[in-house]
């Protein structure tokens, strides 16, 4: 696969993920607006924002730092999805779909990070 196609595919998956998370959090209880809703949205948005900012950087170590931050935000959002599932803010099918999306993104992002390190 062409490198640019790989990054386009990854960015598209991240975009789909953050929009899905935003749609899910619209159904959260109003008392969670400044709690789980805000935190999950910020973590999910941070995944793509850090990836895009890192992609725009020329220096390898700077790019790596942004991509690792993106990966960390992805893991944060995954935990929050599990937390919100336990709290019954999410339907099981939505939780499973979001976790599957995050897993796919994580695998692709980790591969990009490893390739950059080598």
C-alpha positions in Angstrom: 0.0 0.0 0.0 1.2 3.5 -0.8 2.4 5.4 2.3 0.1 8.3 1.6 -2.9 6.0 1.1 -2.1 4.4 4.4 -2.1 7.7 6.2 -5.2 8.9 4.4 -7.0 5.7 5.5 -5.8 6.1 9.1 -6.9 9.8 9.2 -10.3 8.8 7.7 -10.7 6.1 10.4 -9.8 8.7 13.1 -12.3 11.2 11.7 -15.0 8.6 11.6 -14.2 7.6 15.2 -14.3 11.1 16.6 -17.7 11.8 14.9 -19.0 8.5 16.2 -17.9 9.4 19.8 -19.5 12.8 19.5 -22.8 11.2 18.3 -22.7 8.8 21.2 -22.0 11.4 23.9 -25.1 13.4 22.8 -27.1 10.7 24.5 -25.2 10.9 27.8 -26.9 12.2 31.0 -26.8 16.0 31.2 -25.0 15.8 34.6 -22.0 14.3 32.7 -21.6 17.3 30.4 -18.5 18.5 32.3 -17.4 15.0 33.3 -17.4 11.9 31.0 -18.9 13.7 28.0 -16.3 16.4 27.9 -13.4 14.1 28.7 -14.3 11.5 26.1 -14.9 14.1 23.4 -11.5 15.8 24.2 -9.7 12.5 24.2 -11.2 11.3 20.9 -10.6 14.7 19.2 -7.1 14.7 20.5 -6.4 11.4 18.6 -6.8 13.0 15.2 -5.6 16.5 16.1 -2.2 15.2 17.4 -1.9 12.8 14.5 -2.5 15.6 12.0 -0.2 18.0 13.8 2.6 15.4 13.9 2.1 14.6 10.2 2.8 18.2 9.4 6.1 18.2 11.3 9.3 17.7 9.5 11.6 16.5 12.3 11.2 12.8 13.0 11.4 13.1 16.8 8.8 15.8 16.9 6.5 13.8 14.6 7.0 10.8 16.9 6.1 12.7 20.0 2.8 13.9 18.5 1.9 10.4 17.2 2.7 8.9 20.6 0.5 11.5 22.2 -2.2 10.6 19.7 -1.9 6.9 20.7 -2.1 7.8 24.4 -5.3 9.8 23.8 -6.7 6.8 21.9 -6.0 4.6 24.9 -7.6 7.2 27.2 -10.7 7.3 25.1 -10.9 3.5 25.0 -10.9 3.4 28.8 -13.6 6.1 28.9 -15.7 4.1 26.5 -15.4 1.1 28.8 -16.2 3.3 31.9 -19.2 4.8 30.2 -20.4 1.3 29.2 -20.2 0.1 32.8 -22.1 3.2 33.9 -24.8 2.4 31.3 -24.3 5.6 29.3 -23.8 3.5 26.2 -25.7 0.6 24.5 -23.6 -2.5 24.2 -23.6 -2.5 20.4 -22.3 1.1 20.4 -19.7 0.4 22.9 -18.5 -2.6 20.9 -18.4 -0.7 17.7 -16.4 2.2 19.2 -13.9 -0.2 20.8 -13.5 -2.0 17.5 -12.9 1.3 15.7 -10.3 2.3 18.4 -8.6 -1.1 18.1 -8.2 -0.7 14.3 -6.9 2.8 14.7 -4.5 1.7 17.4 -3.0 -1.1 15.3 -2.5 1.3 12.3 -1.1 4.1 14.4 1.2 1.8 16.3 2.5 0.5 13.0 3.2 4.0 11.8 5.0 4.8 15.1 7.2 1.7 14.8 8.0 2.5 11.2 9.0 6.0 12.2 11.2 4.7 15.0 13.1 2.4 12.6 
